[in-house]
Amino acid sequence: MSRAQASLEYLIVLAALFAFLAAFLPLAAGVYEKAHFLMVSKTQESAFNRLAEACSRASTLGYSSKLAVDVSFAAKETRFGAGAFVMEFKDGNSSASLASEVSCRVEPGGKVFSKGSHSAIVSASGSGSPVVQFSK
């Protein structure tokens, strides 16, 4: 076998390897995106549960109680519903929502919160459900 033929065969095998890897690259990207959104969802769920727990605690403590809560949102966009205690979030091409049976409302409802840390005050009023007010 001549050196030229060995080099050509090596190049063909190398080209086949790159073609094989290029075919699986989109699959790897899809798996990465799903894993990233799962991580974002768990972080969002943790923040939502902290807020729901603070609402429940403020309701138990009674009139004029205030609790400070620091939460971190991992999604690019986070929005709370105007009526029931519902969090909707979007990151990349994926979106999801979380709901709680806790009686609580967020002011201002419908505002979009960005990724990062946010401080909230949960206050119980005498007229009904606790109110969550974000300072950032």
C-alpha positions in Angstrom: 0.0 0.0 0.0 1.4 3.4 -0.9 1.6 6.3 1.4 -0.8 8.3 -0.8 -3.4 5.6 -0.5 -3.0 5.3 3.3 -3.4 9.1 3.6 -6.5 9.1 1.5 -8.1 6.3 3.4 -7.2 8.1 6.7 -8.9 11.3 5.4 -12.0 9.3 4.3 -12.3 7.7 7.8 -11.8 11.1 9.4 -14.4 12.7 7.2 -16.9 9.9 8.0 -16.2 10.5 11.7 -16.9 14.2 11.4 -20.1 13.6 9.4 -21.2 11.2 12.2 -20.5 13.7 14.9 -22.2 16.5 12.9 -25.3 14.3 12.6 -25.6 14.0 16.4 -24.8 17.6 17.3 -28.5 18.8 17.0 -29.5 15.9 19.4 -27.0 17.0 21.9 -28.2 20.6 21.7 -31.8 19.5 22.3 -30.8 17.4 25.4 -28.8 20.4 26.7 -31.8 22.7 26.2 -34.2 20.3 28.1 -31.7 19.9 30.9 -31.2 23.6 31.2 -35.0 24.2 31.3 -35.4 21.5 34.0 -32.8 23.3 36.1 -34.6 26.7 35.6 -38.0 25.0 36.5 -36.6 23.7 39.7 -35.2 27.1 40.7 -38.5 28.8 39.8 -40.4 26.2 41.8 -38.2 26.8 44.8 -38.8 30.6 44.6 -42.5 30.1 44.2 -42.6 27.7 47.2 -40.8 30.3 49.3 -43.3 33.0 48.4 -46.2 30.6 49.1 -44.8 29.6 52.5 -44.3 33.3 53.4 -48.0 34.0 52.4 -49.2 31.1 54.5 -47.0 32.3 57.4 -48.2 35.9 57.1 -51.8 34.7 57.1 -51.2 32.7 60.3 -49.4 35.6 62.0 -52.4 37.8 61.4 -53.2 41.4 60.8 -50.4 43.8 60.1 -47.7 41.2 60.0 -44.9 41.6 57.4 -42.3 39.2 56.2 -39.3 39.9 54.0 -38.4 37.2 51.4 -35.5 37.1 49.0 -36.1 35.0 45.9 -34.0 34.3 42.9 -35.6 33.8 39.5 -33.6 31.7 36.9 -36.0 32.2 34.0 -35.5 35.1 31.6 -39.2 36.2 32.1 -41.3 35.6 35.2 -44.9 36.9 35.6 -47.5 36.5 38.3 -51.2 36.3 37.6 -53.4 39.1 38.6 -56.0 37.0 40.4 -55.0 33.6 41.9 -51.4 32.9 43.1 -50.0 31.7 39.8 -46.4 32.1 38.4 -45.7 31.8 34.7 -42.2 31.8 33.4 -40.4 31.5 30.1 -36.8 30.7 29.3 -35.7 30.2 25.7 -38.4 28.4 23.7 -40.0 26.7 26.7 -42.5 28.0 29.2 -44.4 26.7 32.2 -46.6 27.8 35.0 -47.0 27.0 38.7 -50.1 27.4 40.9 -50.8 27.2 44.6 -53.8 26.9 46.7 -52.5 29.5 49.1 -54.7 32.6 49.1 -52.3 35.4 48.1 -52.0 38.1 45.6 -49.0 39.8 44.0 -48.8 43.5 43.4 -48.4 44.7 40.7 -50.0 41.7 39.0 -48.9 41.0 35.5 -45.5 42.7 35.8 -42.6 40.8 34.1 -39.7 40.1 36.4 -36.2 39.5 34.9 -33.7 36.9 35.8 -31.9 37.5 39.1 -32.5 38.2 42.8 -35.6 40.0 44.0 -36.8 41.2 47.4 -40.4 40.9 48.4 -42.5 42.0 51.4 -45.4 39.8 52.3 -47.9 41.6 54.4 -51.2 40.4 55.9 -54.0 42.8 55.9 -57.2 42.6 57.8 -59.4 42.5 54.7 -58.3 39.1 53.3 -55.4 37.4 51.7 -51.8 38.4 52.1 -50.1 40.7 49.5 -46.7 40.2 48.0 -45.0 43.4 46.9 -41.6 43.3 45.1 -39.2 46.1 45.7 -37.0 45.4 42.6 
